[in-house]
Amino acid sequence: MKVALVHYWLVGMRGGEKVLEVLSDLYPDADIFTLVCDPTRISDKLKRHRIQTSFLQSIGGCSHYQKMLPMMPFALESFDLTSYDLVISSEAGPAKGIVPRPDALHVCYCHSPMRYVWDLYPQYRAGSGRLTRSAMSIIAPLIRQWDVTTAARVDHFIANSHYVAKRIEKYYRRPATVINPPVDIARFSPATTVENFYLCAGQVTPYKKIEIAIEAFNHLGFQLVVIGSGANKALRRMAGPNITFLGAVDDATMADYFARTRALVFPGIEDFGIVPLEVMASGRPVIAYAAGGALETVLPGRTGLLFYEQTVEALAAAVLQMELSHQIFKNDTLRTFAAQFDRNSFRNRVRDFLGARLEEHLGGRSTITKTGIQNYYK
C-alpha cells in the first residue's frame, strides 16, 4: 500500500506539524507533499521522508508563500498522486484540494477550515491594508467556492475537536469524526516552586486576542510573560512595565515557563488548543475564554477557569478569581487529565480509524488487498 501525506506548508513545528509527525510514524514509508518547505525548521523525523514541494517553492518560497493564496489551488492540483492508494491530507491552510486517484482512499485530518476565508475573514480583512482588502474582496469568494468543491474529493473527514467538526458541517455539509490532536506529555513536568507570573504562549496572531490580556494585566498590575513570535510594535507600546515579551523560545525554555507559571491565560478562540494541555501536563491551570476548543479541555474548578465575555473586564475578574483559588488545582489531577490526549492515544485512535475505513473501502473498487492492509499494519 503506497501512502501520501499532504500538508499545507512546512515552515515550522506547530500543532499541525506535530500531527504530521505522528502520521509519519504510522506510515514510515509515506511520501510527504507540501506547498513549500523550509528543511531547517522541521524535525529530523519529517526530514527522513521524501518531501515534494510545489512550484510555489521556486517562485516565492517560505518567505512569501502567504501572499500566494490565489495560486495555491493550482499548486495543489499539480501534484501527481496517481500511484498512491491512501492519501491523508492535513488541513488548516489548503491541503485537501489535491486530486487523488479515483479508487484511492482520501482521508482529511482537518485542524480547521481556512480561517482567513471563512469565520475570521472579516477580522483578517479589517486588519489588512487598503490594497490587500481590495484583493481579498475579489479572491476570497473564489477560494471559498474552490474550498467547498474540493470537500467532495475527501472520503472521510477527521476533526481535531467538536468545535471544528461543527464548522466542517457548516461550511462543507460533511460529517467528521473527532480525534483530538496529540500532546507530547513526556516533555512536561511540574516545578517544585510556582512563581507569581501569568503566561500567554503561542504565535501572536490577531484571533488570539493578546491585546485583551495586555490591557487586563495593565489594569491589575500582575506580572504577565508573553512567549511567541509575532508581537507587533502596537502591542509592545500598549504593555506596561509588568509585561514581558520573550518572543520565540526553544522547547526547554517553554516547558520551564509552563511549569513555573501561576496559570496560562488563553483569551482567544482556538480550534482545539494544544498549549493549554501542555500547561496542564506541567501541573498548572488555565484561564480561558469560554468558546471554541477550550470548552473541551478547560473544566471549571478542575483544570482551570472560564470567562464568558471576551472583554478586559471579564478576563481581569477571572484572574482575580484565580488569585483566590489557585491552590485548589492539583498537579496530579491536571496531569491525569492531560494524559488522555497523549501521542500514543492519538496514534492508536487514528490507526484504528484508518484501518476500519480501508476495510470498508475495499468493496471491489480498490487495488489494495485485505491481506496487504493486514501486512502493512504488522
N, C-alpha and C positions, 0 to 999 in steps of 0.2 A: 504494500500500500504506500503510495507516494503522497506526501503531505506538504502543503504550502501554508505558511503562516504569513498573513498580510497585516502590517501595522502601518498606521498613518505616517509617522515620521520618527526617526531615531536620533534625537538631538540631546538626550539626557536620560536619567534613570529615575523617573517619577512613578506614580502608581500604575499607569498603563504599561510601562516597560517592565515593572515587576510581575505583572500578569503574564506578559510575553515570556519572561524568563521561565515561569512555571510551565507554560505551554511547551517551551523548548525542552524542558526536562521530560515531558511526556512523549515528545517526538524528537529524539536526539538527532535523527537524520533529516529533519524537515528543512526546507529552504525558506528563507525569510525574504519577503518582498516589501519594500517601503519606498515612499516618495523621495526622501532624502535621508542621508545617514552621516553622522559625524563619528567615526570609529573611536576618536579619543574620548568620547563622552558616554560610551556604553560599556556594559560589563564584558568581561572575558567570556562569560558563558554565552552571551549572544554572539560574540565575535567568532566563536567556534563554528557557527553555522555559515553556510553560503548566503550572503546578503546581496540581493539585487536591488538597485535603486532605479528610479525612473529618469526620464530625460530632464527633469527639473534639477537634478544634481549638477548637471553641467552648465545650465543657464542661470541659475540663481544660488543653488547650493543651500547650505544650512544658514546662511546669513539672511537670505531674502525669501525663504520658502513661504512665509506667512502672507507675503504680498502677491503670491501666485495662485490664490484660491480659484480664480476662473479657469486656470489650466489644469487643476488637479483632476477633474473628471477624465480629461484626455490622457493624463499621465497614468492613472489607474487602469484605464481600459486598454492601455498599450501593453500591459504585462501579458505574456503568453503563459497561460496556466493549463493548456490543453493536456499536459501529461500528468496532472495531479488528480488523484482520486478523492482526497479530502482537502478542503480549503477552510481554514479558520481565520476569519478576519477579526482584528482587534480595533474597535471603532470608538473614537472620540472626535477626531477630525474625520475626514472621509477615508474610508478603507473598504467598506463592503461593496463599493462600486466596481470591483473587478468583474471580469466575465469568466465564470467557471465553465468547465466542460459540461454539456447537457446532462450526463449521467453521474457527475461528481456530486458529492455532498458538501454544501456550503453552510457552515455554522458561523454566526457572528456573535462575538462577545462584545456587547455594547456597554462601554463605560458611560456614554452619553450621546444622544443625538447632537449634532453640531450646535453648540450653544449660540454661536455668533450669527446663525441664520434662523434660529427658532426662538426659544423663550427669552434669551438675553439679547436678541437683535436690537431692540430699542436702546438698551444700555450701551452696547458696543458702538452703535451709530452715533449716539449723543456724545460719546467721548472721543470721537474722531474729528479730524479737520474737515474743512468745507469740501475739498475735492474728494476726500475719501467718502464722506457722507453721500455725495452725488453718485459716486461709483457704486457704493453699496446699494443704493436705491434701484439701480439697474441690474446689478449682478445677483443680489440675494434672491429675488423671485425665481431666477433661472436655476440657481443652486438648490433651492427648496424643491423645485419640480424634479430635478435630477435625483435628489436625495430620496424622495418618495418613490420614484420609479425604480431605483436600484434596490429598495427594500424587497421587491419581488424576486430578486436574484438570490435571496437568502432562504434557505430551507428551514432553519431554526434560529431563533434569537435567544441568547443568554443575556440577562441584565445584571448589572453589578449591585442593584438594590431594587426594592419595591418602588421607590420613587422614580427610578429610571424606567422600570417596566411600565409604569403608568404613562410616561412620556412616549415610549415606543408605541403603546396602544393609541395614544392621542394623535401622534404625527404620522405613523406608518400603518395604523389599524392592524397591527400584528400582535399576537400574544408573545410573551417572553418568560422563560424560566429564570428565576432569581438564584444566582450563585455569587455570594459576596466575594470580593477580591481578597487575595492572601495578605496576611500580615506576618512579617518575619519576627515572631515573638522572641526568638532566641537572642536577638540583638539587644534586647532591652531588659533592664533590671532596676529595682528600686535603689535609691540612695539612702545612706544612713541618716542624712540630715536634709530636711526640706527648708528651702530658703524663702524669703519674703518677696519674691517677684512672680509676676504672671507672664504668660508667654503667648505670643502669636507665632505660628510657624507654617511655612509653605510658601510657594511662589506668590508674590504680591500681585494680584490681578484685581480689576475693578469689582467683579462679582463677590470677592471675599470680604468686602466692606471693612477693610482695616481701619479706615478713617473713623468708623464708629468707635472702635476700641481706643484709638488715639484720643479722641475727644472725651470719652468716658474716663480714661486714666488721667488726662489733663485735669479734669474736674476733681477726681478722687485724690490725686497726688501719690498713688501707689506706683511701685516700680513695674514697668512693662518692658519686656525684651521682644523685639520683632526679628525673627530669623527668616531669611529667604530673599531671593533676588527680586528686583522689580520695583522697589520703593522709590517713587519719583521725588523730585525736589519739593513739590507741593506738600506731600505727606511729611517729609522731614521738617519743613518750615512750620507745619501745624503742631509738631510734637514739642512738649515741654522738656525740661531737663531730666525728668524722671523716666523718660522713654529712650531706650537704646536700640539702634538699628545695627544688627550684626551682618546683614547681607547673607550670602550663601555660605554655609559652613560644611565641613566634612561630616560623615556619618557618626563618628565617635563624639564629636562636639555636640551634635544634635541630640544624641542619646543622653549625654551628660546633662544638658539643659532640661530634657524631658523628665529626668529623674529628680531634679532639684527644684523644679517649679512648684509654686503653690497650686496652680491649675492652668490648663490650657484655655485660652479664650478663642472662641470659634464663632464669629459674628455673621459669616456669610451663609449662603445656601449651597451646599455641596451635593454632588450626585450620590456619593456614599461617604467618603471621608476616612482615609486610612490613618492620617495623623492622629485623630482622637484615639483610635485603638492603640497606636504605638505609645501614646502617652499613658493610656490605661495599663498597657503592658509594663510600663515603668512605675506603676503603682500610684499614679496621680490622676485626679478627676478632671472633668471637662465642663466648661461653661459654654453652652451652645445656643444659638438661635433655633427655636422650635420649628424647623422646616427642613425639607429635603432628607438626605441620608442620616442626618444627626438624630432624627426621630427613631431610627432603627438601632442606635448604639448608645445614646446618652439617656440613661434611665434615671429620672429624678430621685435623689436620695440614695442611689446605689452606685452609679458610675459618674454622676455629675449633676449639674443643674441646668434647667432650660429657662430661657426668657422668651416671651411671647410677642413682643413687638420689636421690630428691627430699628430700635432707636437708642440714642446715647443714654437716655434716662433709664430705659428698661435694662440695658446691659450694666449700668452703674449699680442699679439695685441688686442685680444678680451677683455682682462682685462683692457687694457688702454682705449679702446672704452667705456667700462662700467664706468670707472672713469669720463669720459666726459659727459655721457648721463644717469647716474643712476636716475636723478631726473625726467625723463620722465615716469618712471614706477610707476603707482599709485596703492595704496593699494586696492581700490575698484575694479579696473579693474582686478588685479591679483586674488583677492578672488572670483570675479564673474566667472572668467574662471575656477578656480579650483572647484567651487561648482557643476559644471555639472558632476563631477566624484564622487560625494559623495556616501555614503553607501546606501542610500535609492534608488538612481537612479540605482545602480548596482543590488540591491535586486529585484527591480521591473522588470528590463530587464531580469535577469536570471529566475525569476518566470514565466514571460510570455513565454520565450523561452522553458522552460521545460514543461510548461502546453501544449503548442502547439505540442511539439514533442510527448508527452504522448498521446494526442488525435490522432495523426497520427499513433501511434504505435499500437493502439487497433486492428484494422484490422482483428479481429477474431483470432489472434495468442496469444494475451496476456491474462493472467488470471486476469488482472486488469480491473475493470468495469469503465465505464464512470462516473457512479454515485459515485464510490469510489474516483475518481480523484477530482470531484467537492466537495465532502465532506471533502477530505483531505485539500484542499485549503481554505475551510471555517474555 
